[in-house]
Amino acid sequence: LLAVAIASLAAVGAINARLAERQTSDRIERQLRGVVTVLSTSNFPLTDAVLRQMRDLSSAELVLTDDAGMTMASSFATRTDQLPTDAANDVTNELKLGPSLLVGEERFFHTATRLPARGVNGPARLLHVLFPVAEYRRTWREAFVPPLVVGIVTIAMVAVVARMIGGRLSRATARL
């Protein structure tokens, strides 16, 4: 009985972990798509101050570069290294958390999206979205750990109850 309970709770835990990861990723990507949509459709200038305000809302660092990769504006407090420009999305609603890269001493999931040019002769611009890996993991843990704790407590309770029932059955069988 205990083995079946542990196996079933382990399976539920594994499924829950996968679902928590998927939900965390989907929620963060949806939030970042909203930020990118606002920045791409707005008429206000994309300055360091504006990108910092958007960082405060989204937890993601934002860097605006030209096609050559030169930084035009950034939410980072210090200068960032050259960011990859080869995998830029042209469509905002396809924005996904990309591969991780090291910026300074912190790891970020990186994705870039091409922003529409402003004005007739406006330069092409890329918006780099860098979501901290540590923040992603923290958010995932918040979604996963509470059900895990409930599962562990449940296994312990099932073990106690199974032992009590087993003991009673053993004593009854011994008397017979």
C-alpha positions in Angstrom: 0.0 0.0 0.0 2.8 2.4 0.9 4.7 1.6 -2.3 1.6 2.3 -4.4 1.0 5.6 -2.6 4.6 6.7 -3.0 4.7 5.7 -6.7 1.4 7.5 -7.4 2.4 10.6 -5.5 5.8 10.6 -7.2 4.1 10.5 -10.6 1.7 13.3 -9.6 4.7 15.3 -8.4 6.6 14.8 -11.7 3.5 15.9 -13.7 3.0 18.8 -11.4 6.6 19.9 -11.8 6.3 19.9 -15.6 3.0 21.8 -15.5 4.5 24.3 -13.1 7.4 24.9 -15.4 5.1 25.2 -18.4 2.8 27.6 -16.6 5.7 29.7 -15.3 7.2 30.0 -18.8 3.9 30.8 -20.4 3.1 33.5 -17.8 6.5 35.2 -18.1 6.4 35.0 -21.9 2.9 36.5 -22.0 4.0 39.3 -19.7 7.1 40.0 -21.8 5.0 40.0 -25.0 2.8 42.7 -23.4 5.8 44.8 -22.6 7.3 44.5 -26.1 3.9 45.3 -27.6 3.6 48.5 -25.6 7.2 49.5 -26.5 6.7 48.7 -30.2 3.4 50.6 -30.6 4.1 53.6 -28.3 5.0 57.0 -29.6 7.2 58.0 -26.7 11.0 57.9 -27.1 12.6 54.7 -25.9 15.1 56.1 -23.5 17.1 54.5 -20.6 14.5 55.9 -18.2 11.6 54.4 -20.1 13.3 51.0 -20.3 14.1 51.1 -16.6 10.4 51.7 -15.8 9.4 48.8 -18.0 12.0 46.7 -16.2 10.4 47.5 -12.9 7.1 46.2 -14.3 8.4 43.1 -16.0 11.5 42.0 -14.0 13.3 41.8 -17.4 16.2 43.9 -18.5 15.7 45.7 -21.9 18.3 46.8 -24.3 17.5 48.7 -27.5 20.1 48.4 -30.3 20.5 49.3 -33.9 21.0 46.6 -36.5 24.8 46.8 -36.0 24.3 45.9 -32.3 25.2 49.4 -31.0 23.3 50.2 -27.8 20.8 53.0 -28.2 19.1 52.7 -24.8 19.3 50.2 -21.9 17.7 49.4 -18.6 21.0 48.1 -17.2 22.8 50.4 -14.8 26.2 49.7 -16.5 27.2 49.1 -20.1 26.3 45.7 -21.6 28.4 43.6 -23.9 27.5 43.1 -27.5 24.2 41.1 -27.6 23.5 38.5 -30.3 21.3 39.9 -33.1 21.0 36.9 -35.4 17.9 35.4 -33.8 15.6 38.4 -33.7 11.8 37.8 -34.1 9.8 40.0 -36.4 6.5 39.1 -34.8 5.9 40.2 -31.2 3.4 37.5 -30.4 6.0 34.8 -31.1 8.3 36.1 -28.4 9.7 33.1 -26.3 12.3 32.9 -23.6 15.5 32.1 -25.6 18.7 30.5 -24.6 20.6 31.7 -21.6 23.6 34.0 -21.8 25.9 35.6 -19.3 25.7 39.4 -19.0 28.2 40.7 -16.5 28.0 38.1 -13.7 24.3 37.2 -14.1 22.6 34.7 -16.4 19.6 35.8 -18.5 17.2 34.1 -20.9 17.7 36.2 -24.1 15.4 37.0 -26.9 15.3 39.8 -29.4 12.5 41.3 -31.5 12.7 43.7 -34.3 10.8 47.0 -33.7 9.0 48.8 -36.5 10.9 51.9 -37.7 9.6 55.2 -36.6 9.3 57.7 -39.3 10.2 57.3 -43.0 13.9 57.2 -42.5 13.9 55.8 -39.0 16.7 53.3 -38.2 15.9 49.6 -37.8 16.0 48.8 -34.1 16.2 45.6 -32.1 14.7 45.2 -28.6 16.6 42.7 -26.5 14.7 41.2 -23.7 16.8 39.6 -21.0 14.9 37.8 -18.2 17.0 36.7 -15.2 17.4 33.0 -14.9 17.4 33.3 -11.1 14.0 35.1 -11.2 12.6 32.4 -13.5 13.8 29.7 -11.0 12.4 31.6 -8.0 9.0 31.9 -9.8 9.0 28.2 -10.7 9.9 27.2 -7.1 7.0 29.3 -5.8 4.6 27.3 -8.1 6.2 23.9 -7.5 7.3 23.7 -3.8 3.9 24.1 -2.1 2.3 21.0 -3.9 5.6 19.1 -3.3 5.4 19.8 0.5 1.7 18.7 0.5 2.7 15.5 -1.3 5.5 14.7 1.1 3.2 15.3 4.1 0.6 13.1 2.4 3.1 10.3 1.9 4.1 10.5 5.6 0.4 10.3 6.7 -0.3 7.4 4.3 2.8 5.6 5.8 1.5 6.1 9.3 -2.1 5.0 8.4 -0.8 2.0 6.5 1.4 0.9 9.4 -1.6 1.2 11.8 -3.9 -0.8 9.5 -1.2 -3.4 8.9 -0.6 -3.8 12.6 -4.3 -4.3 13.3 -4.6 -6.8 10.5 -1.5 -8.7 11.8 -2.9 -8.9 15.4 -6.3 -10.0 14.2 -4.8 -12.7 12.0 -2.5 -13.8 14.8 -5.6 -14.2 17.1 -7.3 -16.3 14.5 
